[in-house]
Amino acid sequence: MADTTHLIDIVFPGDTNHHGTLFGGVGLAHMDKVAFIAATRHAHGPIVTASCDRIDFSAPAHLGEMVEFAGRVVRVGRRSLGIEVTMIAEAVAGGRRLCSRAVFNMVAVANGAASSPLPSLPPMADVPGASPLRMVEMVFPEWTSHYGSLHGGHALAAMSKAAFVCATRRCHKAVVLAAAQHVDFTSQIQIGEIIELAPRIVATGRSSMSVEVELWAKSLLSGERRMCGHGVFVMVAVGDNHRPSPSVAVL
């Protein structure tokens, strides 16, 4: 079975409706994005959305919660793919619930015409256990600088978000960014490339966690993957009074 693509975001006020929950249009946009990324990773070529099957929203995602969009290829034709996408909300204190599920039908194109046959769907593989956290994004024009490459500020924002998700899942408390330690960027990331963020906790204190984040880029056409950045972010768990909370488990 094809690898699952994970896009994780946080429900901020600008993404909510008047009920204080994730606006449906924002959720749909993220579902389509993760379907596009999953299809592109499989096809290694240009992809467009052709249609999507019925989408039901069975539960809301509330302000401040994390939302995980998971997409995987479930069908491959000569030039089309079916991508199953789920949307899951996760509260800071723990607990996950399915909010929506759908299948997006994507079509590979080249110069406005149908592309050559797509790679076949790989066979089902045994899953040895929980895999490390991996988050993906797509570099669109609004994320780029005047050089046409990923702007450093957006790269830092994506890396700190990955650190936030990793730390929150570890302690199940609200966390804040305390420091960014020695962030290095080693390669430019071009518009249209996929970025992958790989965070992991490397040290813990009484209320703090050091999260190492690797930033990778992958070309859509060649499939070439390269490391483009690395940094360590110090996250601190806080209580209701916004003071450090001494409840972080040791490694």
Buried (B, 14 or more C-beta within 10 A) or exposed (E): EBBBBBBBBBBEEEBBEEEEBBBEEBBBEBBBBBBBBBBBBBBBBBBEBEEBEEBEBEEBBBBBBBBBBBBBBBEBEEBBBBBBBBBBBBBBEEEEBEBBBBBBBBBBBEEEEEBEEBEEBEEEEEEEEEEEBBBBBBBEEEBBEEEEBBBEEBBBEBBBBBBBBBBBBBBBBBBEBBEBEEBEBEEEBBBBBBBBBBBBBEEBBEBBBBBBBBBBBBBBEEEEEEBBBBBBBBBBBBEEEEEBBEEBEEE
